[in-house]
């Protein structure tokens, strides 16, 4: 298609690194919260912190490069839905680590990356294994936002996947191939 933006391996790489890591963290987060698997929290936090530079690079790249140009002509509602989905995905990828940090840090549980402390724990000297929140309000807001954003994020991912499959199967355009790194002319 004429006027198509070329996507570099960096764009494609950031898309998949951020997307797959965030999806994995979502499912691990649900599993550990539902089943009280506390041993996974340090891993969840570590990868949550480690994804931040990739998320920021993706946001900067997106601001610099703009949004993907559609590979075909689509209805106004499809264009609006695509833009909304992209905005939700990029916003959630920024806000999920922020709200997770708010929750964990303010709740007194601390944040560490594979043992390297970023925000300290606040252990309760009177109850072994318990912590004292630094700021219960911030912790509660962070927790609720983290959980709500997680579900919004995964719904947007599902819509994104359905949209990509629709483009591939029904429209037979190059959208999915472009997401997988193929240059579409």
C-alpha positions as CSV (number, residue, x, y, z in Angstrom):
1,X,0.0,0.0,0.0
2,X,1.2,3.4,-0.8
3,X,2.1,5.6,2.2
4,X,2.7,2.7,4.5
5,X,5.2,3.3,7.3
6,X,8.1,0.9,7.5
7,X,8.4,-0.7,10.9
8,X,11.9,-1.4,12.2
9,X,12.9,-4.5,14.1
10,X,13.0,-2.3,17.2
11,X,9.3,-1.4,16.8
12,X,8.3,-5.0,16.4
13,X,10.6,-6.2,19.2
14,X,9.3,-3.7,21.7
15,X,5.7,-4.6,20.7
16,X,6.3,-8.3,21.4
17,X,8.6,-7.9,24.5
18,X,6.1,-5.5,26.2
19,X,3.0,-7.4,25.1
20,X,4.1,-10.9,26.0
21,X,5.7,-9.8,29.3
22,X,2.6,-7.9,30.3
23,X,0.3,-10.7,29.4
24,X,2.4,-13.2,31.3
25,X,2.5,-10.9,34.3
26,X,-1.2,-10.6,34.2
27,X,-1.8,-14.3,34.3
28,X,0.8,-14.9,37.0
29,X,-0.7,-12.0,39.0
30,X,-4.2,-13.5,38.8
31,X,-2.8,-17.0,39.7
32,X,-0.8,-15.8,42.7
33,X,-3.6,-13.6,44.0
34,X,-6.4,-16.2,43.6
35,X,-4.3,-19.0,45.1
36,X,-2.2,-17.0,47.6
37,X,1.0,-18.2,46.1
38,X,3.2,-15.6,47.8
39,X,6.4,-17.2,46.5
40,X,5.7,-15.7,43.1
41,X,5.4,-12.1,44.2
42,X,9.1,-11.4,44.1
43,X,9.2,-12.7,40.5
44,X,6.1,-10.7,39.6
45,X,7.6,-7.5,41.0
46,X,11.1,-8.1,39.5
47,X,9.7,-8.6,36.0
48,X,7.3,-5.8,36.6
49,X,10.2,-3.4,37.3
50,X,12.4,-4.8,34.5
51,X,9.7,-4.2,31.9
52,X,9.5,-0.5,32.7
53,X,12.5,0.6,30.4
54,X,11.0,-1.4,27.5
55,X,7.6,0.2,28.1
56,X,9.2,3.7,28.2
57,X,11.2,3.0,25.1
58,X,7.9,1.8,23.4
59,X,6.1,5.0,24.5
60,X,8.9,7.2,23.3
61,X,9.1,5.3,20.0
62,X,5.3,5.6,19.6
63,X,5.4,9.4,20.2
64,X,8.3,9.8,17.8
65,X,6.9,7.5,15.1
66,X,3.2,7.9,15.5
67,X,0.6,5.2,15.3
68,X,0.6,2.5,12.7
69,X,-1.0,3.5,9.4
70,X,-3.9,1.2,8.5
71,X,-3.0,-1.1,5.6
72,X,-6.5,-0.7,4.1
73,X,-9.6,1.4,4.2
74,X,-11.8,0.7,7.2
75,X,-15.1,2.0,8.6
76,X,-15.0,4.9,11.0
77,X,-16.0,2.7,13.9
78,X,-13.2,0.3,13.2
79,X,-10.7,3.2,13.1
80,X,-12.0,4.6,16.4
81,X,-12.0,1.1,18.0
82,X,-8.4,0.5,16.8
83,X,-7.2,3.9,18.1
84,X,-9.0,3.4,21.5
85,X,-7.5,-0.2,21.8
86,X,-4.0,1.1,21.1
87,X,-4.3,3.9,23.6
88,X,-5.6,1.5,26.3
89,X,-2.8,-0.9,25.6
90,X,-0.1,1.7,25.8
91,X,-1.6,3.5,28.8
92,X,-2.1,0.3,30.7
93,X,1.5,-0.8,30.0
94,X,2.6,2.4,31.7
95,X,0.1,2.4,34.5
96,X,0.3,-1.2,35.5
97,X,3.9,-1.0,36.8
98,X,3.2,2.4,38.5
99,X,0.1,1.1,40.3
100,X,1.9,-2.1,41.3
101,X,4.8,-0.1,42.7
102,X,2.2,2.1,44.6
103,X,0.5,-0.9,46.0
104,X,3.6,-2.9,47.0
105,X,5.7,0.0,48.2
106,X,3.0,1.9,50.2
107,X,1.7,-1.3,51.7
108,X,5.0,-2.0,53.4
109,X,5.8,-5.1,51.3
110,X,8.6,-3.3,49.5
111,X,9.8,-3.7,45.9
112,X,13.0,-5.6,44.9
113,X,14.4,-6.7,41.6
114,X,15.8,-10.2,42.2
115,X,16.8,-9.3,45.7
116,X,18.0,-5.7,45.0
117,X,15.8,-3.4,47.1
118,X,14.2,-0.5,45.4
119,X,11.6,0.2,48.1
120,X,12.2,-1.2,51.5
121,X,9.8,-3.5,53.4
122,X,8.4,-2.2,56.7
123,X,8.3,-5.3,58.9
124,X,6.0,-5.3,62.0
125,X,8.3,-5.8,65.0
126,X,5.5,-7.4,66.9
127,X,4.2,-9.9,64.3
128,X,6.8,-12.1,62.5
129,X,6.2,-12.1,58.7
130,X,3.8,-9.1,58.8
131,X,4.4,-5.6,57.5
132,X,3.2,-2.2,58.5
133,X,1.9,-0.1,55.6
134,X,3.7,3.2,55.0
135,X,0.5,4.7,53.6
136,X,-2.7,2.5,53.6
137,X,-4.7,4.9,51.4
138,X,-2.0,4.9,48.6
139,X,-1.6,1.1,49.0
140,X,-5.4,0.5,48.6
141,X,-5.7,2.9,45.7
142,X,-2.7,1.3,44.0
143,X,-4.1,-2.2,44.6
144,X,-7.5,-1.4,43.2
145,X,-6.1,0.4,40.2
146,X,-3.6,-2.4,39.5
147,X,-6.4,-5.0,39.6
148,X,-8.9,-3.0,37.5
149,X,-6.2,-1.9,35.0
150,X,-5.1,-5.6,34.7
151,X,-8.6,-6.6,33.6
152,X,-9.0,-3.6,31.2
153,X,-5.6,-4.4,29.8
154,X,-6.4,-8.1,29.1
155,X,-9.7,-7.1,27.5
156,X,-7.9,-4.7,25.2
157,X,-5.3,-7.5,24.4
158,X,-8.2,-9.8,23.5
159,X,-9.7,-7.1,21.3
160,X,-6.3,-6.5,19.7
161,X,-5.9,-10.2,18.9
162,X,-9.4,-10.5,17.6
163,X,-8.8,-7.4,15.4
164,X,-5.5,-8.8,14.1
165,X,-7.2,-12.1,13.3
166,X,-10.1,-10.3,11.6
167,X,-7.7,-8.4,9.4
168,X,-5.9,-11.6,8.5
169,X,-8.8,-14.0,8.0
170,X,-11.7,-11.7,6.8
171,X,-9.9,-8.7,5.3
172,X,-6.9,-10.7,4.1
173,X,-4.7,-7.6,4.5
174,X,-1.2,-7.4,5.8
175,X,-1.9,-6.2,9.3
176,X,-1.0,-9.4,11.1
177,X,2.1,-10.0,8.9
178,X,3.2,-6.4,9.8
179,X,2.7,-7.2,13.5
180,X,4.9,-10.2,13.0
181,X,7.7,-8.2,11.4
182,X,7.0,-8.5,7.7
183,X,7.4,-5.4,5.6
184,X,4.1,-4.6,3.8
185,X,4.4,-2.5,0.7
